[in-house]
Amino acid sequence: MSHVVVAPDKFKGSLTAPQVAAAVARGLREAVPDVDVRLLPVADGGDGTVDAAVAAGFLKVGRWVAGPLGKPVPASFAVRGTTAVVEVASAAGLTLLERPAPLNATSHGVGELLKAALDVGCTTIVLGLGGSACTDGGAGMLEALGKTSFEGIDLVLASDVDNPLLGPSGAAAVYGPQKGASPEQVEVLEARLADFASRIGPEHASRPGAGAAGGIGFAALAVLGARFRPGIEVVLELAGFAEAVRDASLVITGEGSLDAQTRHGKAPYGVVRASGDVPVVAVAGRCSVEPGDLGLKAAYALLDVEPDVTRCMVQADSLLTVLGGRIARDWVSQ
Ligand SMILES: O=C(O)[C@H](O)CO
């Protein structure tokens, strides 16, 4: 019997991607005990990118760095050979703050993590962009790096979005509000970013991904010679997805919400695109789009099993196991 690849992203606010994968696999195995399941939790560059690398065989390295408000936080990056995976969210993530601080959150700790990755001898550094608390254009990161040179270093941005730095689809306007910024604060952030860009390299402000992670993308492109890539593509490569999906009979992906945004660089859509002819189904907390529009054969939502949203979040693990069982009955031959 050929195998099933389980490659979900996290369910934000409830389960990490490895936890989602494990819960679905449990359901598959309960329904079809001899099913061959391969777990490949993924991420889009935002939180969970280091976890995905670790699940793919990288080693986790811990470091205390300045958190989004300067207070030390235990952060981590992942290393395999001379490649490091550094995640913005680990040092400057929104989830690290008790209360949002849109005007004051800094990317300083990200610079410290990059330095640490260079110090252990890494020459390729994947920088996962997304899930950040800051909108400082990467100024804090550059300050922490000081005169550190990236010459000879391949710095690859694994970005959750491809927005430019400025304007109506820029870092402040689009992502400021989700970091707690009021309309007036968005204007302040936009003005700060425009001023910073005019001093650092205005020609880089419109590049895809310059607006990712509060403008850390911009600083990395303009000053550190980074190259932009969609995060899910980089993560699938690091995880050896192409190899894992070969001869598979089914791929199961998913994330908390399957919606209109999913087509725009979200992990499940990247998984569909990388799966070729292998059928792909998804699990989700909720699904507000036609599965077929995302190239999915079917979508299984927690809300179809448990209509109460709070219970869905709290019991996500056991509900995903129920969905795993349903998928096994619908798609895996006994
Ligand atoms: O961190 C952020 O600002 C968003 O996730 C977009 O990258």
The ligand as a Tripos MOL2 file, in Angstrom:
@<TRIPOS>MOLECULE
LIG
    7     6     1     0     0
SMALL
NO_CHARGES

@<TRIPOS>ATOM
      1 O1          4.7620   39.7390   10.5410 O.co2     1 LIG1
      2 C1          4.0090   40.3680    9.8010 C.2       1 LIG1
      3 O2          4.0320   41.6050    9.7080 O.co2     1 LIG1
      4 C2          3.0320   39.6380    8.9150 C.3       1 LIG1
      5 O3          2.9630   38.2640    9.2420 O.3       1 LIG1
      6 C3          3.4210   39.8040    7.4700 C.3       1 LIG1
      7 O4          4.7100   39.3240    7.2560 O.3       1 LIG1
@<TRIPOS>BOND
     1     1     2 2
     2     2     3 1
     3     2     4 1
     4     4     5 1
     5     4     6 1
     6     6     7 1
@<TRIPOS>SUBSTRUCTURE
     1 LIG1         1 GROUP 0 **** ****
